[in-house]
């Protein structure tokens, strides 16, 4: 944390309300003229809304994630004393389990984080449970502040069928990238850091073999929940399968196949990693958080995971932890990633204007500084807000390089309403040796093709 950033973040929090008011439509700023739709349907002067209690459900439970939410919520309540935030923070898995019932109940939250996937956000949109945010995007200038690619992964058609196009149903705070966290002290037992970082994906797999031969745990994986293996398979798949085919599969668009030679090769490599002893014992029975905690405690050379782990690993490991994305043989960087879970407004919320204003506040340029200051990777201004050192310097650099010159590929569970469960169970079977690579890819193909064919 630099003094400059700390001071800037503090100043941003103190002036955020004024900045929001200055940028509101019709305020006389450069934000453009107020349209009739904005004037009649959107109220951006949150201080004039009267006493409001906003119920917010999020999954920002880890150290740096929780801290940024607390700081932004405190700043929001200070800027708007008439609005009280009632926050319900749950783990990702708990939120996925409880959110469906909450949205269909009589007392739905006002603001929720909803997984971009068809099975979550797509299903909620189809059922009319989330509010179309297009008029707020226009009022607050979100189309100017966020790239088309970022907004696309929160867009659905009104029936929830078309993903990546249509209306906007959420807004994220953070960018995400999946890559390789490594322990410098463990790595030096089998390879130099320079060899790792200057090599390609084959170099990485060769070091995995050396680590296994040396009696070390090459990769810590906690896969009892099923979904974490998708974050291991995704980067492997990126080495074998053309980026356009991965995107088609992950977005649930017709024209690709899980049964391609390239996908079977990727599945074969994951299976080989398991049979070669590259994972900790009992990976399928190990909790996700327990696995990265074991890595942080010194058991393991690598763990493959998302940028959301960086703050906690930095706290636990200090200078011992690094992060990188292995390049393909031709130097291309390709890996899984995207945005954090978008914040959405529920269709039942009686406080839609306050809820949308809250989302604007926690995704503002000033909020991006708070995110970076608490060890999170902001989805906007990533390069400008990169820390000078520490593992997040590596993470921010990797995100910038992949999004600028490589391929940031969608999460595979976004593809169909059931792909999250199918992918998790399939990869568990593959890792356990209970399915061949061909059988595993057939299971994914069955889910994908049934959806894309409309059957």
C-alpha positions as CSV (number, residue, x, y, z in Angstrom):
1,X,0.0,0.0,0.0
2,X,1.5,3.3,-1.0
3,X,1.0,6.6,0.8
4,X,-0.3,8.1,-2.4
5,X,-3.0,5.5,-2.8
6,X,-4.0,5.6,0.8
7,X,-4.5,9.3,0.7
8,X,-6.3,9.2,-2.6
9,X,-8.7,6.5,-1.3
10,X,-9.4,8.5,1.8
11,X,-10.1,11.6,-0.2
12,X,-12.3,9.6,-2.6
13,X,-14.5,8.3,0.2
14,X,-14.9,11.7,1.7
15,X,-16.0,13.2,-1.6
16,X,-17.8,10.3,-3.2
17,X,-21.3,11.7,-2.6
18,X,-20.5,15.0,-4.1
19,X,-18.9,13.3,-7.1
20,X,-22.0,11.1,-7.6
21,X,-24.3,14.1,-7.4
22,X,-22.1,16.1,-9.8
23,X,-22.3,13.3,-12.4
24,X,-26.0,12.7,-12.1
25,X,-28.1,13.5,-15.2
26,X,-29.4,17.0,-15.3
27,X,-26.8,18.2,-12.8
28,X,-25.1,20.5,-15.3
29,X,-22.1,18.2,-15.5
30,X,-20.6,16.8,-18.7
31,X,-22.7,13.7,-18.3
32,X,-25.1,14.7,-21.0
33,X,-28.7,15.9,-21.1
34,X,-31.5,14.2,-19.2
35,X,-33.8,12.3,-21.4
36,X,-37.5,12.0,-20.7
37,X,-37.1,8.4,-19.6
38,X,-34.4,9.3,-17.1
39,X,-36.4,12.2,-15.7
40,X,-39.6,10.3,-15.2
41,X,-38.3,6.8,-14.2
42,X,-34.8,7.3,-12.6
43,X,-34.0,9.2,-9.4
44,X,-30.3,9.7,-8.9
45,X,-30.5,12.2,-6.0
46,X,-30.3,9.5,-3.3
47,X,-30.5,12.0,-0.5
48,X,-34.1,12.9,-1.6
49,X,-35.4,9.4,-1.3
50,X,-36.3,9.6,2.3
51,X,-35.5,7.0,4.9
52,X,-34.5,3.7,3.2
53,X,-33.1,0.4,4.4
54,X,-31.3,-1.5,1.7
55,X,-30.8,-5.2,2.2
56,X,-27.6,-6.4,0.4
57,X,-26.5,-10.0,0.0
58,X,-22.9,-10.5,-1.1
59,X,-20.3,-13.2,-1.1
60,X,-17.3,-11.0,-0.3
61,X,-16.3,-13.0,2.8
62,X,-12.5,-13.2,2.6
63,X,-10.2,-10.7,4.2
64,X,-9.6,-8.1,1.5
65,X,-13.0,-8.7,-0.1
66,X,-14.8,-8.1,3.2
67,X,-12.7,-5.1,4.1
68,X,-13.5,-3.3,0.8
69,X,-17.2,-3.9,1.3
70,X,-17.1,-2.6,4.9
71,X,-15.3,0.5,3.9
72,X,-17.5,1.3,0.9
73,X,-20.7,0.6,2.9
74,X,-19.5,2.9,5.7
75,X,-18.7,5.6,3.1
76,X,-22.1,5.2,1.4
77,X,-24.0,5.5,4.7
78,X,-21.9,8.6,5.6
79,X,-22.6,10.1,2.2
80,X,-26.3,9.2,2.5
81,X,-27.4,9.2,6.2
82,X,-31.0,8.5,5.1
83,X,-30.0,5.1,3.7
84,X,-29.1,2.2,6.0
85,X,-27.3,-0.9,4.7
86,X,-28.3,-4.3,6.1
87,X,-25.6,-6.6,4.8
88,X,-25.9,-10.4,4.6
89,X,-22.5,-11.8,3.6
90,X,-22.2,-15.5,2.8
91,X,-19.7,-17.8,1.1
92,X,-20.1,-18.3,-2.6
93,X,-21.6,-21.8,-2.2
94,X,-24.0,-20.7,0.6
95,X,-25.1,-17.8,-1.5
96,X,-25.7,-20.0,-4.5
97,X,-27.8,-22.3,-2.3
98,X,-29.9,-19.7,-0.5
99,X,-30.4,-17.0,-3.1
100,X,-33.0,-18.8,-5.2
101,X,-35.3,-19.2,-2.3
102,X,-34.8,-15.6,-1.1
103,X,-35.6,-14.2,-4.5
104,X,-38.9,-16.1,-4.7
105,X,-39.9,-15.3,-1.1
106,X,-42.0,-12.5,0.3
107,X,-39.0,-10.5,1.5
108,X,-36.4,-10.6,-1.2
109,X,-33.1,-8.6,-0.7
110,X,-32.8,-5.3,-2.6
111,X,-29.3,-6.0,-4.0
112,X,-27.7,-9.4,-4.6
113,X,-24.6,-10.8,-6.1
114,X,-25.7,-13.3,-8.8
115,X,-23.4,-15.6,-10.7
116,X,-23.3,-14.6,-14.3
117,X,-24.0,-18.2,-15.4
118,X,-27.2,-19.3,-17.2
119,X,-28.1,-21.5,-14.2
120,X,-28.1,-18.5,-11.9
121,X,-28.4,-15.0,-13.5
122,X,-29.9,-16.5,-16.7
123,X,-32.5,-18.4,-14.7
124,X,-33.3,-15.4,-12.5
125,X,-33.8,-13.2,-15.6
126,X,-36.0,-15.8,-17.3
127,X,-38.2,-16.0,-14.1
128,X,-38.4,-12.2,-13.9
129,X,-36.6,-12.0,-10.6
130,X,-33.9,-9.4,-11.5
131,X,-34.5,-5.8,-12.6
132,X,-33.5,-4.7,-16.1
133,X,-30.8,-2.0,-15.4
134,X,-30.7,-0.4,-18.8
135,X,-32.2,2.9,-17.7
136,X,-29.8,3.2,-14.8
137,X,-26.9,2.4,-17.1
138,X,-28.0,5.3,-19.2
139,X,-28.5,7.6,-16.2
140,X,-25.2,6.9,-14.5
141,X,-23.1,6.5,-17.6
142,X,-22.1,2.9,-17.1
143,X,-21.7,2.3,-20.8
144,X,-18.9,4.9,-20.8
145,X,-17.2,3.7,-17.6
146,X,-17.2,0.0,-18.4
147,X,-15.9,-1.8,-21.5
148,X,-18.3,-3.6,-23.7
149,X,-16.7,-6.9,-22.8
150,X,-17.3,-6.3,-19.1
151,X,-20.9,-5.4,-19.6
152,X,-21.5,-8.3,-22.0
153,X,-21.1,-10.9,-19.3
154,X,-24.0,-9.4,-17.4
155,X,-26.3,-9.1,-20.4
156,X,-29.2,-11.4,-21.2
157,X,-32.2,-11.3,-23.4
158,X,-35.4,-10.8,-21.5
159,X,-36.2,-14.6,-21.7
160,X,-32.8,-15.4,-20.3
161,X,-31.9,-17.5,-23.4
162,X,-29.4,-15.3,-25.2
163,X,-26.2,-14.7,-23.1
164,X,-23.8,-11.8,-23.8
165,X,-26.4,-9.6,-25.6
166,X,-29.6,-7.8,-24.6
167,X,-30.3,-5.9,-21.4
168,X,-27.9,-5.3,-18.5
169,X,-28.8,-7.1,-15.3
170,X,-25.7,-6.4,-13.1
171,X,-22.5,-4.6,-12.6
172,X,-19.2,-6.1,-11.2
173,X,-16.6,-4.5,-9.0
174,X,-13.6,-6.7,-9.8
175,X,-11.7,-8.3,-12.7
176,X,-10.8,-12.0,-12.2
177,X,-8.1,-14.1,-13.7
178,X,-7.2,-17.7,-13.0
179,X,-3.5,-18.6,-12.9
180,X,-0.7,-20.3,-10.9
181,X,0.2,-19.2,-7.4
182,X,3.6,-20.5,-6.4
183,X,5.6,-20.6,-3.2
184,X,9.1,-19.3,-3.9
185,X,10.6,-21.3,-1.0
186,X,9.0,-24.6,-2.3
187,X,9.8,-23.9,-5.9
188,X,13.5,-23.4,-5.3
189,X,13.7,-27.0,-4.2
190,X,13.1,-28.1,-7.8
191,X,13.5,-25.2,-10.1
192,X,14.5,-21.5,-10.3
193,X,11.9,-18.8,-10.4
194,X,13.5,-17.5,-13.6
195,X,13.1,-20.9,-15.3
196,X,9.4,-21.0,-14.3
197,X,8.6,-17.5,-15.5
198,X,10.6,-17.6,-18.7
199,X,9.3,-21.0,-19.7
200,X,6.1,-22.1,-21.3
201,X,3.3,-24.4,-20.2
202,X,5.5,-27.5,-20.9
203,X,8.1,-26.0,-18.5
204,X,5.4,-25.8,-15.9
205,X,4.4,-29.4,-16.3
206,X,8.0,-30.5,-16.2
207,X,8.4,-28.7,-12.9
208,X,5.3,-30.5,-11.6
209,X,6.9,-33.8,-12.4
210,X,10.1,-32.8,-10.6
211,X,8.1,-31.7,-7.6
212,X,6.3,-35.1,-7.4
213,X,9.6,-37.0,-7.8
214,X,11.0,-34.9,-4.9
215,X,8.1,-36.0,-2.6
216,X,6.5,-32.5,-2.6
217,X,2.9,-31.7,-3.2
218,X,3.0,-30.2,-6.7
219,X,-0.5,-28.6,-6.7
220,X,-2.9,-28.1,-3.8
221,X,-6.5,-28.6,-4.9
222,X,-9.7,-28.6,-2.8
223,X,-12.4,-30.0,-5.0
224,X,-15.1,-31.3,-2.7
225,X,-17.4,-28.5,-4.0
226,X,-16.8,-29.7,-7.6
227,X,-16.4,-26.2,-9.2
228,X,-12.7,-25.7,-8.2
229,X,-11.5,-28.3,-10.7
230,X,-13.0,-26.1,-13.5
231,X,-10.4,-23.5,-12.6
232,X,-7.7,-26.1,-13.1
233,X,-9.2,-27.6,-16.3
234,X,-9.8,-24.1,-17.9
235,X,-6.1,-23.1,-18.2
236,X,-5.2,-26.6,-19.4
237,X,-8.0,-26.4,-22.0
238,X,-6.7,-23.0,-23.1
239,X,-3.4,-24.7,-24.1
240,X,-5.2,-27.2,-26.4
241,X,-8.4,-25.6,-27.7
242,X,-8.7,-22.5,-29.9
243,X,-10.0,-19.5,-28.0
244,X,-13.1,-19.1,-30.2
245,X,-14.2,-22.6,-29.5
246,X,-13.7,-22.2,-25.8
247,X,-15.8,-19.0,-25.9
248,X,-18.6,-20.8,-27.8
249,X,-18.7,-23.7,-25.4
250,X,-18.6,-21.4,-22.3
251,X,-21.2,-19.0,-23.5
252,X,-23.6,-21.8,-24.6
253,X,-23.5,-20.8,-28.2
254,X,-23.9,-23.4,-30.9
255,X,-21.1,-24.4,-33.3
256,X,-18.5,-26.0,-31.1
257,X,-18.1,-29.5,-29.6
258,X,-16.8,-30.9,-26.4
259,X,-15.9,-34.1,-28.3
260,X,-13.2,-32.4,-30.4
261,X,-9.8,-33.9,-30.5
262,X,-8.5,-30.8,-28.7
263,X,-10.9,-31.0,-25.8
264,X,-10.3,-34.8,-25.3
265,X,-6.5,-33.9,-25.2
266,X,-7.2,-31.4,-22.5
267,X,-9.2,-33.9,-20.5
268,X,-6.4,-36.4,-20.9
269,X,-3.9,-34.0,-19.5
270,X,-6.0,-33.3,-16.4
271,X,-6.4,-37.1,-15.9
272,X,-2.7,-37.6,-16.3
273,X,-2.0,-34.9,-13.7
274,X,-4.1,-36.9,-11.2
275,X,-2.6,-40.3,-11.9
276,X,0.9,-38.8,-11.8
277,X,0.3,-37.6,-8.3
278,X,0.4,-33.9,-9.1
279,X,-2.5,-33.2,-6.7
280,X,-2.6,-33.5,-2.9
281,X,-4.1,-36.8,-1.6
282,X,-7.9,-36.8,-1.5
283,X,-8.3,-33.6,-3.6
284,X,-11.9,-34.5,-4.3
285,X,-12.6,-34.7,-0.6
286,X,-10.8,-31.5,0.4
287,X,-12.5,-28.2,1.0
288,X,-11.5,-25.4,-1.3
289,X,-10.5,-23.0,1.4
290,X,-8.6,-25.7,3.3
291,X,-6.5,-26.4,0.2
292,X,-5.3,-22.9,-0.4
293,X,-4.8,-22.6,3.4
294,X,-2.6,-25.7,3.3
295,X,-0.6,-24.2,0.4
296,X,-0.2,-20.9,2.3
297,X,1.1,-22.9,5.3
298,X,3.8,-24.5,3.3
299,X,2.3,-27.7,1.9
300,X,2.6,-27.4,-1.9
301,X,4.6,-25.8,-4.6
302,X,1.6,-24.4,-6.5
303,X,-2.1,-23.8,-6.3
304,X,-4.1,-22.9,-9.3
305,X,-6.8,-20.4,-8.5
306,X,-8.3,-17.0,-9.1
307,X,-7.1,-13.6,-8.3
308,X,-9.6,-13.3,-5.4
309,X,-7.1,-15.4,-3.4
310,X,-4.3,-12.9,-3.7
311,X,-5.1,-10.7,-0.7
312,X,-5.3,-13.7,1.8
313,X,-2.3,-15.4,0.3
314,X,-0.3,-12.2,0.6
315,X,-1.3,-11.9,4.3
316,X,-0.3,-15.5,5.0
317,X,2.8,-15.8,2.9
318,X,4.2,-12.3,2.4
319,X,7.0,-12.2,-0.2
320,X,7.0,-16.0,-0.6
321,X,4.0,-16.0,-2.9
322,X,4.1,-15.2,-6.6
323,X,1.6,-15.5,-9.5
324,X,1.8,-16.0,-13.2
325,X,0.0,-17.4,-16.3
326,X,2.0,-20.0,-18.3
327,X,2.4,-19.1,-21.9
328,X,1.8,-21.5,-24.8
329,X,4.7,-22.6,-27.0
330,X,4.1,-19.6,-29.3
331,X,4.1,-17.1,-26.4
332,X,0.3,-16.6,-26.3
333,X,-1.3,-16.1,-22.9
334,X,-4.7,-17.7,-22.5
335,X,-6.6,-18.6,-19.3
336,X,-9.9,-18.5,-17.6
337,X,-11.2,-15.3,-16.1
338,X,-13.7,-12.5,-16.4
339,X,-15.4,-10.4,-13.8
340,X,-16.4,-11.0,-10.2
341,X,-20.1,-11.7,-9.5
342,X,-22.2,-8.8,-10.6
343,X,-24.3,-6.8,-8.2
344,X,-27.9,-6.9,-9.3
345,X,-31.2,-5.3,-8.2
346,X,-34.1,-7.7,-7.4
347,X,-37.3,-7.2,-9.3
348,X,-39.2,-7.2,-6.0
349,X,-37.2,-4.4,-4.4
350,X,-39.3,-1.4,-3.4
351,X,-36.1,0.7,-3.4
352,X,-34.8,0.3,-6.9
353,X,-33.5,3.8,-7.2
354,X,-31.5,3.6,-4.0
355,X,-30.3,0.1,-4.9
356,X,-29.0,1.2,-8.3
357,X,-27.4,4.2,-6.8
358,X,-25.7,1.9,-4.3
359,X,-24.3,-0.3,-7.1
360,X,-23.1,2.9,-8.9
361,X,-21.3,4.0,-5.7
362,X,-19.5,0.7,-5.0
363,X,-18.4,0.4,-8.7
364,X,-17.4,4.1,-9.1
365,X,-13.9,5.2,-10.1
366,X,-13.4,6.1,-6.4
367,X,-14.5,2.7,-5.3
368,X,-11.9,1.2,-7.7
369,X,-9.2,2.9,-5.6
370,X,-10.6,1.3,-2.4
371,X,-10.7,-2.1,-4.1
372,X,-7.0,-1.8,-5.0
373,X,-6.1,-0.4,-1.6
374,X,-7.6,-3.6,0.0
375,X,-5.8,-6.0,-2.2
376,X,-8.6,-6.6,-4.8
377,X,-8.2,-6.2,-8.5
378,X,-10.6,-3.5,-9.8
379,X,-12.3,-4.3,-13.1
380,X,-11.5,-0.7,-14.2
381,X,-8.2,1.3,-14.0
382,X,-6.4,-2.0,-13.4
383,X,-3.0,-0.8,-14.8
384,X,-3.2,2.6,-13.1
385,X,-4.0,1.1,-9.7
386,X,-1.5,-1.8,-9.7
387,X,0.6,-2.0,-6.5
388,X,4.4,-1.5,-6.8
389,X,5.2,-5.0,-5.3
390,X,3.6,-8.1,-3.8
391,X,1.6,-10.8,-5.4
392,X,-1.1,-8.4,-6.6
393,X,1.6,-6.6,-8.7
394,X,1.9,-10.0,-10.5
395,X,-1.8,-10.5,-10.7
396,X,-2.6,-7.1,-12.1
397,X,0.2,-7.4,-14.6
398,X,-1.1,-10.8,-15.7
399,X,-4.6,-9.5,-16.0
400,X,-3.4,-6.6,-18.1
401,X,-1.3,-8.8,-20.4
402,X,-4.0,-11.4,-21.0
403,X,-6.7,-8.9,-21.6
404,X,-4.5,-6.8,-23.9
405,X,-2.5,-9.3,-25.9
406,X,-4.0,-12.7,-25.0
407,X,-7.3,-14.5,-24.4
408,X,-9.3,-14.1,-21.2
409,X,-11.7,-17.0,-21.6
410,X,-15.2,-17.3,-19.9
411,X,-15.9,-19.6,-17.0
412,X,-17.1,-22.9,-18.4
413,X,-20.0,-23.2,-16.0
414,X,-21.7,-20.3,-17.6
415,X,-22.7,-22.3,-20.6
416,X,-26.0,-23.9,-19.7
417,X,-28.4,-23.8,-16.7
418,X,-27.1,-27.1,-15.6
419,X,-23.4,-27.0,-16.7
420,X,-22.2,-26.0,-13.2
421,X,-23.4,-29.2,-11.7
422,X,-22.4,-31.3,-14.8
423,X,-18.9,-29.8,-15.0
424,X,-18.2,-30.3,-11.3
425,X,-19.4,-33.9,-11.2
426,X,-17.6,-34.7,-14.5
427,X,-14.3,-33.4,-13.5
428,X,-14.5,-35.1,-10.1
429,X,-15.0,-38.4,-11.9
430,X,-12.1,-37.6,-14.3
431,X,-9.8,-36.8,-11.4
432,X,-10.9,-39.9,-9.5
433,X,-10.3,-42.1,-12.5
434,X,-14.0,-43.0,-12.6
435,X,-14.5,-41.6,-16.2
436,X,-12.2,-41.7,-19.2
437,X,-11.4,-38.5,-21.0
438,X,-13.8,-39.5,-23.8
439,X,-16.6,-40.3,-21.3
440,X,-16.0,-37.1,-19.5
441,X,-16.2,-35.0,-22.6
442,X,-19.3,-36.9,-23.7
443,X,-21.1,-35.9,-20.4
444,X,-20.3,-32.2,-21.1
445,X,-21.3,-32.6,-24.7
446,X,-24.6,-34.1,-23.8
447,X,-25.4,-31.1,-21.5
448,X,-24.1,-28.5,-24.0
449,X,-25.8,-30.0,-27.1
450,X,-29.1,-30.5,-25.4
451,X,-29.2,-26.8,-24.5
452,X,-27.9,-25.4,-27.9
453,X,-30.3,-27.6,-29.8
454,X,-33.2,-26.5,-27.7
455,X,-34.2,-30.0,-26.7
